[in-house]
């Protein structure tokens, strides 16, 4: 999951190249382009190699590709060619580097890669350990690309009821929430973080007052004081809502098959099936959980 690619903005030379890249990097594929400069689409769009008939495809490409374009600051690369800057990307863990025809290793010509059926591996999902560090790893692109993040899990309460009837803090979920908020704060892009849960996750707290108070405390400790926080209690529309476990961004989202439960015992065999959702899966969820108070993109 979350395969990273470095692509020279001068490498695509035809509408067919752009169309193929859009297919490979569309929402839900789990592939992302790492750019050494935030104006990567502008550099490609401004190139004089495009004919008038191609410019519409170029514009669509520039708009769509921004949803999977992760900027990386590389001050040392200023004034250097993309090939020289690619060495910085490689030091950042980007192993797949594609450039213009005639480029030198470790950069591979983009045209050769597009003709290689094994150049772009399946990155849509996987079975990840039920550990916070692994959840942060798979969710990283959402925090780097979104101004608003919504966690949807009907069971994501901050308290749990013991068999004895006592209400005690749910430490694992509090740890997950704190880690996600810290991640959002560290990347510095997220301005809104929302939790959507079921009333069943608010034992003896029907108006959510205690949840809201603890939510704020956790955010402050996590260094997310400047992020706007909110929560919503949704009524189950049908039995399917019991399986609504997602982490949503402005234009992308992950489904967590086992929710955000973590393995406190550290048993490596316990995994969580996580996958990036396609446009057809994602659109109704964004309409339902994001559209009413969407943050700017």
C-alpha positions in Angstrom: 0.0 0.0 0.0 0.9 3.7 -0.4 3.5 3.1 -3.2 5.4 6.3 -3.9 6.6 7.3 -7.3 8.8 10.2 -8.6 7.9 11.3 -12.1 9.7 14.0 -14.1 7.0 16.5 -15.2 8.7 16.6 -18.6 8.4 12.8 -19.0 4.7 12.6 -20.3 4.8 13.6 -23.9 1.3 12.7 -25.2 -2.3 12.7 -24.2 -2.0 8.9 -24.1 0.7 9.1 -21.5 -1.4 11.4 -19.3 -4.5 9.2 -19.7 -2.5 6.1 -18.7 -1.1 7.9 -15.7 -4.6 9.0 -14.6 -5.7 5.4 -14.7 -2.7 4.2 -12.7 -3.0 7.0 -10.1 -6.8 7.4 -9.8 -8.5 7.4 -6.5 -8.4 4.1 -4.7 -5.3 2.7 -6.4 -3.0 3.4 -3.4 -0.3 5.0 -5.6 1.0 8.5 -5.0 3.4 10.8 -6.8 6.0 12.5 -4.7 7.0 15.9 -6.1 10.1 17.9 -5.1 8.2 21.1 -5.7 4.5 22.0 -5.1 4.2 23.5 -8.6 4.7 20.0 -10.2 1.4 20.2 -12.2 2.0 23.7 -13.3 5.5 22.9 -14.7 4.0 20.1 -16.7 1.0 22.1 -17.9 3.1 25.1 -18.9 5.3 23.0 -21.2 5.2 24.1 -24.9 5.1 20.5 -26.1 1.3 20.3 -25.9 -0.9 20.9 -29.0 -4.2 22.8 -28.7 -6.0 19.5 -29.0 -4.1 18.1 -26.0 -4.4 21.0 -23.7 -7.8 19.9 -22.4 -6.4 16.5 -21.3 -3.5 18.3 -19.7 -5.8 20.5 -17.7 -7.9 17.5 -16.5 -4.7 15.7 -15.6 -3.3 18.6 -13.6 -6.5 18.9 -11.6 -7.0 15.2 -11.0 -3.4 14.3 -10.2 -3.3 16.9 -7.4 -5.3 14.4 -5.3 -2.4 12.0 -5.2 0.5 14.5 -5.3 2.5 14.6 -2.2 4.9 17.6 -2.0 8.3 17.0 -0.4 10.4 20.0 0.5 13.9 19.7 -1.0 15.7 23.1 -0.5 19.0 21.5 -1.6 17.4 20.7 -5.0 16.9 24.4 -6.0 18.5 25.2 -9.3 19.1 21.6 -10.1 17.5 19.4 -12.8 14.7 17.0 -12.0 17.2 14.1 -12.4 19.5 15.6 -9.8 16.5 16.3 -7.5 15.4 12.7 -7.9 18.3 11.7 -5.8 16.8 13.5 -2.9 13.5 11.7 -3.5 15.4 8.4 -3.5 16.9 9.4 -0.1 13.3 9.9 1.1 12.4 6.3 0.2 11.0 6.8 -3.2 12.4 3.8 -5.2 10.4 4.2 -8.4 11.7 7.1 -10.4 10.5 7.7 -14.0 12.0 10.3 -16.4 12.4 11.3 -20.0 13.7 9.0 -22.7 17.5 8.6 -22.4 17.6 9.2 -18.6 20.2 7.4 -16.6 19.8 4.8 -13.8 18.4 4.7 -11.3 15.8 6.7 -13.2 13.7 4.6 -15.7 12.2 6.2 -18.8 8.5 6.7 -18.2 7.6 5.3 -21.6 9.3 2.0 -20.7 7.5 1.9 -17.4 4.1 2.4 -19.0 4.8 -0.6 -21.3 6.0 -2.8 -18.4 3.1 -4.7 -16.8 5.1 -5.1 -13.6 6.3 -1.5 -13.2 3.2 -0.5 -11.1 2.3 -3.1 -8.6 -1.1 -3.4 -6.9 -1.2 -1.1 -3.9 -4.9 -0.8 -3.2 -5.0 -2.6 0.2 -3.4 -5.1 2.5 -3.6 -6.8 5.8 -1.7 -4.6 8.3 -0.8 -5.3 12.0 -3.3 -3.9 14.4 -0.8 -1.4 15.8 -1.0 2.4 15.9 2.3 2.8 14.0 0.9 0.7 11.1 -2.4 2.7 11.1 -0.5 5.9 10.9 1.6 4.5 8.1 -1.3 3.6 5.9 -3.3 6.8 6.8 -0.3 9.1 6.2 -1.4 10.3 2.7 -4.8 11.3 4.0 -3.2 13.7 6.5 -0.8 15.0 3.9 -3.4 15.7 1.3 -6.5 16.8 3.2 -7.7 19.9 5.1 -10.5 17.9 6.7 -10.4 14.4 8.1 -13.4 12.4 9.3 -13.2 9.2 11.4 -16.3 7.1 11.1 -16.7 4.2 13.5 -19.9 3.4 15.4 -17.9 1.8 18.1 -15.3 4.5 18.6 -16.2 5.5 22.2 -13.8 6.8 24.7 -15.3 4.8 27.5 -16.4 1.2 27.7 -18.8 -0.6 30.0 -17.4 -3.6 31.9 -19.5 -6.7 32.6 -19.9 -5.4 36.1 -21.6 -2.3 34.7 -18.7 0.0 35.6 -17.8 2.7 33.1 -14.1 3.0 32.5 -11.8 4.8 30.0 -11.2 2.9 26.8 -7.4 3.3 26.7 -6.7 1.7 23.3 -9.2 3.9 21.5 -7.9 7.0 23.3 -4.4 6.1 22.2 -5.5 5.7 18.6 -7.3 9.1 18.7 -4.3 10.8 20.2 -1.9 9.4 17.6 -4.2 10.4 14.7 -4.5 13.9 16.1 -0.8 14.2 16.6 -0.2 13.0 13.0 -2.7 15.6 11.7 -0.9 18.3 13.7 2.6 17.3 12.7 1.8 17.5 8.9 0.2 20.9 9.4 -2.4 20.6 6.7 -5.5 19.4 8.5 -7.6 22.1 9.9 -10.7 20.1 10.8 -11.0 16.7 12.5 -14.4 15.0 13.0 -15.4 11.8 14.7 -18.7 10.2 13.8 -19.9 7.4 16.2 -23.0 5.6 17.3 -25.0 6.5 20.4 -24.1 3.0 21.6 -20.6 4.2 22.1 -21.6 6.9 24.6 -22.6 4.9 27.7 -24.5 7.0 30.2 -23.5 10.1 28.1 -26.5 10.6 25.8 -25.8 14.3 25.1 -22.0 13.6 24.4 -20.8 16.1 26.9 -18.2 13.8 28.5 -17.1 12.7 25.0 -16.6 16.3 23.9 -14.6 17.2 27.0 -12.3 14.2 26.7 -11.9 14.7 22.9 -10.6 18.3 23.6 -8.3 17.1 26.3 -6.8 14.4 24.1 -6.3 16.9 21.3 -4.5 19.4 23.5 -2.1 16.8 24.8 -1.5 15.6 21.2 -0.5 19.1 20.1 -3.6 19.5 18.0 -4.9 22.6 19.8 -5.2 24.6 16.5 -7.3 22.0 14.7 -11.1 22.5 14.7 -12.7 19.5 16.4 -16.2 18.2 16.1 -18.2 15.0 16.5 -21.5 13.6 15.4 -23.8 10.9 16.7 -25.5 9.2 13.8 -28.6 7.0 14.0 -28.2 3.6 12.4 -30.0 3.5 9.1 -29.7 -0.2 8.7 -27.5 -3.1 9.9 -24.8 -2.0 7.4 -24.0 1.0 9.5 -22.5 -1.3 12.1 -19.7 -1.9 9.6 -19.1 1.8 8.8 -15.5 2.1 9.7 -13.6 4.7 7.6 -11.0 7.4 7.7 -12.0 10.0 5.1 -10.1 12.9 3.6 -11.2 15.6 1.1 -10.8 13.3 -1.9 -9.8 9.9 -0.6 -10.6 7.4 2.1 -9.6 4.2 3.7 -11.9 1.4 5.0 -10.8 -0.4 8.1 -12.4 -3.9 8.2 -11.9 -4.3 12.0 -12.3 -0.6 12.8 -9.5 1.1 14.7 -9.0 -1.7 17.3 -5.4 -2.3 18.3 -3.7 -5.4 19.6 -2.5 -4.4 23.1 -0.8 -7.8 23.4 1.5 -7.3 20.4 0.4 -10.5 18.7 1.9 -10.2 15.2 -0.7 -12.6 13.7 -3.6 -10.2 14.4 -4.2 -8.1 11.2 -6.7 -5.6 10.0 -7.8 -5.6 6.4 -7.4 -2.0 5.2 -8.0 -0.7 1.6 -8.2 2.5 -0.4 -11.8 3.0 -1.7 -12.5 3.7 -5.3 -14.5 6.7 -6.5 -17.7 4.6 -6.7 -17.2 3.5 -3.0 -16.1 6.8 -1.8 -18.5 9.3 -3.4 -21.6 8.3 -1.3 -19.6 8.4 1.9 -18.2 11.9 1.2 -21.8 13.0 0.4 -23.0 11.6 3.7 -20.2 12.4 6.1 -18.3 15.3 4.6 -20.4 17.5 2.3 -22.5 19.4 4.9 -19.6 21.3 6.4 -16.7 20.5 4.0 -13.5 22.3 4.6 -11.7 24.1 1.8 -9.6 21.9 -0.5 
